[in-house]
């Protein structure tokens, strides 16, 4: 049996305090994704609350990029950056620390893909480890009670491996986002029914699709929705 030092026990108590503080915040969905029509907790709110909680708990946060992959031409206009990160929560009084590995991806038609990957990765880390529930079920048509995104310690290693495996199967969240995007595309442009049916058939009714392919499709469908809305607006203006 491993005996913990006094310094380690003190650090773990501070880490618990940090988690308690983060869990007590009234997280509000202060941002709106206009492409996929849902609200979300913004990066500004995440960072603001995390900064306050760290100060109260007497801890500091360090985050670094340990590798990235540039994926060109995922659509006619977009490219993607997939980043792997190492984060550390450190007790400045003793040097005790806890290390976390996580990933993030971002797509853009300019120079902001890396920024989006960093932002997404940081937000996912905070949501998964500090009980931040955004309740963004893409298929939900009614308001539900917020669900905890806290990840039990015994599941964290499994999740880390899954995040780093970008060639693995798409996650439930990704598949739900794709389904929601396709539903919005059908509403915006009924002529795309054949395209939507082809995706469902090729992915075996969304049961056989890789993470990269799913991310690329979500972005592509979002562009198609925007194009359909712009075309409709132009028709009305004529």
Buried (B, 14 or more C-beta within 10 A) or exposed (E): EEEEEEEBEBBBEBBEBBBBBBBEBEBEBEEEEEBBEBBBBBBEBBBEBBEEBBEBBBBEBEBEBEEBEEBEEBBEEBBBBBBBBBBEBBBEEBEBBBEBBBBBBBBBEEEEBBEBBBBBBBBBBBBBBBBBBBBBBBEEEEEEEEEEBBBEEEEBEEBBEBBBEBEEBBBEEBBBBBBBBBBBBBEBBEEBEEBBEEBEEEBEEBEEBBBBBBBBBBBBBBBBBEEBBEEEEEEEEE
